Amino acid sequence: MTDVLIVGATGGREAALEQAIKLSKNVNKVVVFKDLKEGLKQFSDSKNKPFVIIGPEHSLVDGLADDLRSQGYKVFGVSAKAAQYEASKAATVQLAIRAGVTHPNTYIAKGANFAKNALKYVQDHNANSYVIKADGLAAGKGVYLPDTKQESLEIVNGLIDGSYAGGAGAKVINFAMRRRGPEVSAMVVVGQSPEDYVILPLSQDHKRAKDKDKGPNTGGMGAYAPVPSSIVSAGQYKKIDDMAAKLLAQMHKDGIEYKGGVMYLGLMMDEKLGGDPTLIEINVRFGDPETQVILPLLNYAGVDVYELLYIAATKGGIKSYMNNYGAIKNYAAITVCLAANGYGYTDTPQKGDVIYGLNNKYSGVTVQMASVTNNGDIKTNGGRVLYVSAAAKSVKDAANIVYKAIGDKPDGKKIFFNDMQYRHDIGWQAR
């Protein structure tokens, strides 16, 4: 029996990991802590060191996985060198070029004339022809799709002076040619060699704050899985697999050992390419909110999530391990984010509202806490407050289950808090 420490507690991702890993017959104790030292204290009486799973990207970029491994811990999470692909979108573009992977043509403004060149690019191009991407960690909020030149200038000036995207983009800004088509998230668990990887069920995140993909980009307002064949055909899936193989092989060739962690491929099924995948970004950890829908599908298929991650982090052989389960099918999952008033529109969303209805049991529903406080009453404490999730035979059925648990008044019969915002159309692509 193993003890497990999940480092993070920054969102629903860690809550979903905890829920999935607790189902393992091989796990004794699971705790989630944002602070590593406090988390390790929970195992001070144990004879063995806990298996550590690192949730957030900033910890990986800062080298936490390397530090823990040097102290003898078994860790699921990539090295700081490997994490550069999330820390720098420019590094991902350059990797894609070397690997021969399809990606949007990108102009990278950097160096001594960085600000001047970035502003000149805006003046010389139509605003709706490109996407602005801050270079650096921006918690999923460093991508902008401007509609007008004035909007572009405001974004770029905000990135240059550090007031946008948490300071990401203050030295490097990427201008990627805007592509069109459905976006798809491919979470790839990587074992101990470039050839040893598995692609988990494909999912779709919903970034825009409002229904029908309106409003500003956010860290994610909900997700569903799996993606239907009408969006990703068998042939296109093979191309995603080929893309993963090429990227991992090129990293290895470049001297970057990407292993024992997640390679998250942010893809667009490009309309100009007949729906074939274009690489938009690489992240180096499980997605939030995609984790909330992917892990339940693994559980339903009989996969022990702890075993999968432990094998990936230690001895490898995850391809052969997953062959025991065949295709993950027959179920679908959906998660809906309940966000605080102002989320996506301001850096200081509304806090302190009591959350009602959490003590009730909703058939087929799980809840993942994200930004909350619990001092008697559970209250909101940030942008993405919690996620309401369900799995069923279809995305439509799962959506019906989830939305029945979300209320519109504080009567305690359903989940509700004052001024909450959420999308009513999560999973519309597959319903």
Rosetta blueprint (number, residue, H / E / L):
1 M L
2 T E
3 D E
4 V E
5 L E
6 I E
7 V E
8 G L
9 A L
10 T L
11 G L
12 G H
13 R H
14 E H
15 A H
16 A H
17 L H
18 E H
19 Q H
20 A H
21 I H
22 K L
23 L L
24 S L
25 K L
26 N L
27 V E
28 N E
29 K E
30 V E
31 V E
32 V E
33 F E
34 K L
35 D L
36 L H
37 K H
38 E H
39 G H
40 L H
41 K H
42 Q L
43 F L
44 S L
45 D L
46 S L
47 K L
48 N L
49 K L
50 P L
51 F E
52 V E
53 I E
54 I E
55 G L
56 P L
57 E H
58 H H
59 S H
60 L H
61 V H
62 D L
63 G L
64 L H
65 A H
66 D H
67 D H
68 L H
69 R H
70 S H
71 Q L
72 G L
73 Y L
74 K L
75 V E
76 F E
77 G L
78 V L
79 S L
80 A L
81 K L
82 A L
83 A L
84 Q H
85 Y H
86 E H
87 A H
88 S L
89 K H
90 A H
91 A H
92 T H
93 V H
94 Q H
95 L H
96 A H
97 I H
98 R H
99 A H
100 G L
101 V L
102 T L
103 H L
104 P L
105 N L
106 T E
107 Y E
108 I E
109 A E
110 K L
111 G L
112 A L
113 N L
114 F H
115 A H
116 K H
117 N H
118 A H
119 L H
120 K H
121 Y H
122 V H
123 Q H
124 D H
125 H L
126 N L
127 A H
128 N H
129 S H
130 Y E
131 V E
132 I E
133 K E
134 A E
135 D L
136 G L
137 L L
138 A L
139 A L
140 G L
141 K L
142 G L
143 V E
144 Y E
145 L L
146 P L
147 D L
148 T L
149 K H
150 Q H
151 E H
152 S H
153 L H
154 E H
155 I H
156 V H
157 N H
158 G H
159 L H
160 I H
161 D L
162 G L
163 S L
164 Y L
165 A H
166 G H
167 G H
168 A L
169 G L
170 A L
171 K L
172 V L
173 I E
174 N E
175 F E
176 A E
177 M E
178 R L
179 R L
180 R L
181 G L
182 P L
183 E E
184 V E
185 S E
186 A E
187 M E
188 V E
189 V E
190 V E
191 G L
192 Q L
193 S L
194 P L
195 E L
196 D L
197 Y E
198 V E
199 I E
200 L L
201 P L
202 L L
203 S E
204 Q E
205 D E
206 H L
207 K L
208 R E
209 A E
210 K E
211 D H
212 K H
213 D H
214 K E
215 G E
216 P E
217 N E
218 T L
219 G L
220 G L
221 M L
222 G E
223 A E
224 Y E
225 A E
226 P L
227 V L
228 P L
229 S L
230 S L
231 I L
232 V L
233 S L
234 A H
235 G H
236 Q H
237 Y H
238 K H
239 K H
240 I H
241 D H
242 D H
243 M H
244 A H
245 A H
246 K H
247 L H
248 L H
249 A H
250 Q H
251 M H
252 H H
253 K H
254 D L
255 G L
256 I L
257 E L
258 Y L
259 K L
260 G L
261 G E
262 V E
263 M E
264 Y E
265 L E
266 G E
267 L E
268 M E
269 M E
270 D E
271 E H
272 K H
273 L H
274 G L
275 G L
276 D E
277 P E
278 T E
279 L E
280 I E
281 E E
282 I E
283 N E
284 V L
285 R L
286 F L
287 G L
288 D L
289 P L
290 E L
291 T H
292 Q H
293 V H
294 I H
295 L H
296 P H
297 L H
298 L H
299 N H
300 Y H
301 A L
302 G L
303 V L
304 D L
305 V H
306 Y H
307 E H
308 L H
309 L H
310 Y H
311 I H
312 A H
313 A H
314 T L
315 K L
316 G L
317 G L
318 I H
319 K H
320 S H
321 Y H
322 M H
323 N L
324 N L
325 Y L
326 G L
327 A L
328 I L
329 K L
330 N L
331 Y L
332 A E
333 A E
334 I E
335 T E
336 V E
337 C E
338 L E
339 A E
340 A L
341 N L
342 G L
343 Y E
344 G L
345 Y L
346 T E
347 D L
348 T L
349 P L
350 Q L
351 K L
352 G L
353 D L
354 V E
355 I L
356 Y E
357 G L
358 L L
359 N L
360 N L
361 K L
362 Y L
363 S L
364 G L
365 V E
366 T E
367 V E
368 Q E
369 M E
370 A L
371 S L
372 V E
373 T E
374 N E
375 N L
376 G L
377 D L
378 I E
379 K E
380 T E
381 N L
382 G L
383 G L
384 R E
385 V E
386 L E
387 Y E
388 V E
389 S E
390 A E
391 A E
392 A E
393 K L
394 S L
395 V H
396 K H
397 D H
398 A H
399 A H
400 N H
401 I H
402 V H
403 Y H
404 K H
405 A L
406 I E
407 G L
408 D L
409 K L
410 P L
411 D L
412 G L
413 K L
414 K L
415 I E
416 F E
417 F L
418 N L
419 D L
420 M L
421 Q E
422 Y L
423 R L
424 H L
425 D L
426 I L
427 G L
428 W H
429 Q H
430 A H
431 R L
